Amino acid sequence: MGRELFKPNILDPPVVNMRKISNRVNVFKPSPHRMLAAKAEELARAGRDVYNYSVGQPGLPPSSELIDMLCTKAKEEPFVHFKYFSASGMYSLKEAVSADLKKYGGIDIPPSNIVITTGGIEAFHFALEITTDPGDEVFLLDPSYSVYWDLLKFLGLKIRKCPQTVDTGFQPDEECIKENITDKTSAVIMVSPDNPTSRILDEKILKLVADLAAEKNTWIIYDEAYKHIIYEGEHIWIHKYGDTLNRLISVNTFSKDIAIPGFRLGYIYGPKEVVTQAAKLKGILSLTAPVPGQWMAYYALTTDIKEKYLKYVLPIYKERRDVAYEAFRRYLPEAKIWKPPAGMYLFPDMSYYLSRLGLNDIDFAFRLAEEKAVIMLPGSIFGEAGRNHLRVTFVTQEPERLDKGIKLMAEFIEEKINKI
């Protein structure tokens, strides 16, 4: 009778006949990033008051004027707003992007050198697929956006890197860059403003990278997703150094500046031979970027809506940054924290507290989520140099909730230390 309790379900196939799962995907472990996002939803469904600092998206909705315009135009011309466009994207949107790049960066990129993508991740994926083969070397800074590490692994690329630390405002060491961008480097990946650190790269660093890329004849993949989310200083357009445009592939998104992350819309620009290949890949992998989103971006770029939206949200985000920063200083004085001039994130070094707790950053993040419903991302998912840090999104919470959530984290730490 006892054996019958352990009879296998007849609907379950025998293990010996299990169908194959490819090694290409099976090598990846579940991402703590996505697991914590799911945990936030699970806690909310259970009725918990969740302080979610994990989501890398704008904290305010798109312009209501932009939403109304899309809805009105779509009702007037439903077919054109929902039909297929060519793989490279709606031409009028590419014209608008070209004009936008000229307006903000003084850069002349013809529409034919632009491909509209399904988000910035797809643009980055295309850039790597086009410029590298398995076994090639790429260079990036550590920490970097968590998805980048997975894509590099997925494509079988070798990584050379330099650390960024809070002690230098997350500016990398020039000598390290010189040592690690070599004749074998196929592509150099730069992100500014950065995710997860929110720093803007010093101009001297970008000029050095441009010079080394020219000397080593390598590609530069420049992620400019946060180029408009700046509170002090300005975005550095790397194209102005030498002949950089001939080797530059820029990765962009509409998720931040006009706040439509759910539409999954971005773009890539670069030399003709790159965008030709990008359009080819687009046609194979996803046919066309979301068409309603393309129209929404077109309306934002061909009116004053984008400018008005940024003028409205940036002071709000700046205030939230300041509140979150001061909350860390007040409640967690031993955290090493730097106030960034841009972006959406604080990236505090929590080594002092984690060492006292005997926890790594991943275990800490999951226990904090479970016990206090405060969701922050562990820094180690962004690279080895991110170990014992947390990525804290400050734009998505109102000031009082920013303060309260960080206070709850401090209380959690104190409670645990007192039990040791």
N, C-alpha and C positions, 0 to 999 in steps of 0.2 A: 504493500500500500504506500509505504514511504517513497518507493521508487516512482510510483505514478505521479506524485506531486512534482517530480522533476522531469516529466515527459516533455520533450520539445514540442512547441506549437507546430501542428502539422502544416500551418501556413508559412512557417519560416523555412526557407530553403536550407538544406544541409550546408555546413560551412565549407565542405570540400568542393561544393559546386558554386561557390560564391563568384559572382561575375567580377571581372577585372576593374579596378580603379587605377588610373594611370599614376605612375611615379611622379610625373610632372606636377600633379596637384596634390598627391598624397604626402609629399614631403613638407607641406605647409601645415603648421599647427593652427588651431583656431586663434584668431587675433584677439588679444586682450582689449584692444580698442573696440571691436564690434561686440565683444562679450559684455563690456561695461555699458555700452549703449543699450544693449538688450536688457541689462539689469536695471537701468534707469526706467525703461518702459514697464518692466515687470513690477518694480516697486510702486510706480504710479498706478498701475492697474489694481494693486493691492491696497490702494488708498493712502500710501505714504506721501508726505510732503517732500518732494525730491528737489534737492539743490544740484542741478545738473550743470557742471562746468566742463563737460566733455565734448560738446558738439562744436565743430569748427564752422559755424555759419553765422551770418548776421543776426543780431538780436532784435532787429526791427523788421517788419514786413516790407515788401516792395511798395513803392509809391502807389497810393490809391488812384492817382491820376493815370499812372501807367496801366494798372489793372483795368480800369474803366475803358481806356483807349483800346486795349487788346480785345476786350469783350465786345465793344461796339463795332470795331472793325471786323472781328470774326463773324458777327451776326450779319453784317452788311455783305461780306464776301466769304462765306464759309468754305467754299471749295479751295480757294487759294491759301487759306490759313491752315488747312489740314491735309493738303496733298503732298506727294513726294516733291523734294527738290533734288538737284544734282548732288552727287557725293561731296563735292567741295563746298556746298552751302549756297544759300540764297545770295545771288550776286549783289543785290541792293544792300544787304547787310554787310557784305565784304567791302563795298564802297564806303559804307558808314564807318566800319572799323578802320579802314585806311585813313579816312578824314580824322577820326578820333586819335589815331597814332600821330598824325601830323600836328594836331592841335596841342596835345599834351607833351609829346616827345620831340617834336620837330623832325620827325622821321618819315621818309618817303617810302612807303610800302604799297605797291600797286595791289588792287584787289586780286589779281591773278596769282599773287604770292601769299595768299591767305586761304586757309581751309577751316571751315567751321566744324567743331568737334562736339562729341557728346561729353562735355565736361573737360576740365583741365587734366584729369587723370588720363583720359584717352589721348589727349594731345601729347602728354609726356610719354605715354606708351609708344605712340607713333614715332616720336623723336628718337627713342632708343632703338626701336625696330629698324629704323631707316639708317642709323649711323653705326650700328654695332652688329657683330656676329657672336655666337657663343664662344666664350673664352677670351674675348676682348677685355681690355682694361678700361674702366671709367673712374673718374675722380669726383668726389663730393665731400661736403663738410658734414661733420658729425657733432651734434645730432642733425638729422634731416627728417622730413615728413615720413611717417611710418610706412606708407604705401610704397614709397620709393625703394626701400630695402627689399620688399617682397618682389617688386617688379624686376629689380636687378638679379635677384636669385632666380626668378622664373625664367629669365632670358639667359641664364648661365653666364653672367658677366663677373669678371674679377674686379674687386673694389680696392681702390686706394683712397685714403681719406686723411683729413686733418681735423683735430678737435676744435670745438668752440666752447669756451667756458664763461661762466658768469663773471669771473674775475677780470676779464678783458671786455666786458660788454658783448660777449659772444662774437668778437672779431677774431678770425683765425690768424695764426702766425705766418708771416710772409715766407720765412725760411722753410717751413713745413710744406707750403704750397709749391715752392720751387723744387723741393726734393721729390714731390709726388706727382707732379705733372711732367710726364716723361715722353720720350719718342714713341713709347708703346701706348700712350693714352689715346683712346678713340674719341672720347667725349668728356667734357668737363661740365659738371652740373652745378649751377649757381642758383640760389634762391634769395631774393631780396625784394621787399621785406620778407622775413623768414617765418617758416612754420617748423618748429614750435617756439622759437626764441623771440620772434617779433623784432629782431634787430634789422637795421638797414646796413648793408655792407658799406664799409668805408670806400670812398672813391679810389684810394690808392690800391686797395685790394682788387677791385674790379679792373683797374688799369693793368695791374700785374697779371691778372688772369688773361686779359686780352692780349697782352704782349707774349705771354707764354704760349697761348693757343696759336698765335701767328708763327712763333718760332718752331713749335712742334707740329704745326699743320694739323691741328685737331679741332673738332667741333666744340662749340659752346652751346649748351642747353640752358636757357635762362628762364626760370620760373618767375613770372611777374604777377602772380595771382593777387597780391596785396598792394599793388602799386598805387592805388588810390586811398588805401586805408592808412594814412599818415597823419600824425598829430604834431610832430616837430620834425624839421628837416624836409627832405624831398627825396623822391625816387631817383635813383641813378640809372640813366639810360646808357647801357654799356656800348651801344652801337657807335657812340661818338669817338671811340678810340680806334685809330688806324683803319684797317679794312675789315673790322669786326663783322660788318653786315654780311660779308661773303662766307662767314663760317658760323653765323648766329642762327639758332633756332629758338624762337621765343614761344613759351607756353603760357596761355592765358585762360581766364575763366570769367564768366558773368555772374558767378555765384556770390561774389563779394560786393562789387561796386553798385550793382542794381538789385542785389539780394534775391536772386532766383536760383538758389542751389538745387531745389527739387526739379527744376527743368533740365538739369544736366546739360549745360551749354557752355562751350568754351571755344577757343580758336588757337591755331598755330600759324606762325608766319616764319618765313625763311627764304633761302635761295630757291630758284625755280626747280632745281633738281630734287629738292627736299619736298616741296609742296606737291609736286607731281606724284611722288611716291606716297605721300600722306593721303591724297585723294584716292589713290588706288587701294590703299589699305582700308580707307573709310568705306568704299564700295563693297569690299569683301566682308568686313566685320559688322557693320551696322547700317549700311546703305546711306542714311542721312541723319543729321542731328535733328532733335525734336523741332518740328516746324513751327508750332505755336510759340515755342521759346525763341526761335529765330526772329519771328515777327515782333515779339516783345522787346528783344534787344534792339531791333531796328528802330522801333518807336522811341526807345530810351535815348539812342544815340543821335537821332535826327531831330530831336526837340531839345528843350532845356531841362527835361525831366531828370536825366542823370546828374547834372550839375546841382539842381535843386535838392535832390535826394542826398547827395554827399554833403552838401552844405548843412543839411538838417541833421544827419546822423552822426557826423564826425565829432561835434561837441559833446553829444550824448555818450558816445563810446569813450571819449577822452575822460569824461567825468567818471565813468565806470572803471576805467583803468586805474585812475587815481584812488578811488574808493577801495578797490581790491588790493592795490599795492599797500596802502596805509593799513588795511586790515591785517595783512601779513606782518607788517612792521609792529603793529600793536599786540596782536595775539600770539605770534610765533617769531619772537625777536631773534632766535638763533637760526632761522632760515636765511640762507644767502639769496637775496632777491635783488633784481635789477629792474628799474622802470623803463620799459621799452618805448621808443619814439613812434611806433607804428604797430600795425597788425591787431590781433585779437586775443593774444595769449600772454600770460605771465608764465615763467619757467623757473620756479624757485628750486634751489638745491636744498633738499630736506635731509641731508646726510646726518646732521647732528641728531635729529629726532629719530630717524630710522635706526641709527646705531644703538640708541638707548632702548628702542623697542625690540631690537633684534629681528627686524623685518626688512625684506627688500621692498622696492617701490611697487612691484606688482601685487604682492600679498597685502601690502598696506592699502592699496587702492581698493581691492576687493573687500577687505574687512571694513574699511571706512564706508563703502557703499552699503554693505549689508547692515551695519549697526547704526549709522547716522543718516543714511539716504543722501549722502554727499558724494557726488560722482566726479572724480578727477582722473585724468589719464596718467599712467605711470611713465616716467620719462625714458625708461630703458627701451620702450618700443620704438623710440625715435633714434636709437643707436647707442653704442657702448658709452659714449660721452654723456648720454642723458640719464645714466643710471643714478638712482636716488633723487631724481628730480620729479616734479609733477608738471603736467601741462594744464593750466587753469584758464579756461575761456572766460573772459570778463565781459564780453559784449552782450551776452544772452540773458543776463540777470539785471534786475533793477538794483540801485545802490544798496537799499536796506537788505536785500536778499544776498548780495555779494558779501556784505559784512557778516550777516548771520551764518552763512554757510562756512565761511572761513573760521568763525568763532566756534562753530560746531566741530570742525576738524581739530582745533586747538583743544577743545574739551575732550574729544576722543583720545588724543595723544596723552593728555594729562591723566585721564582715567587709567589708561593702560600702563603708564609709567608708575603710577601709584600702586599698582598691583604687582609690580615686579619685586 
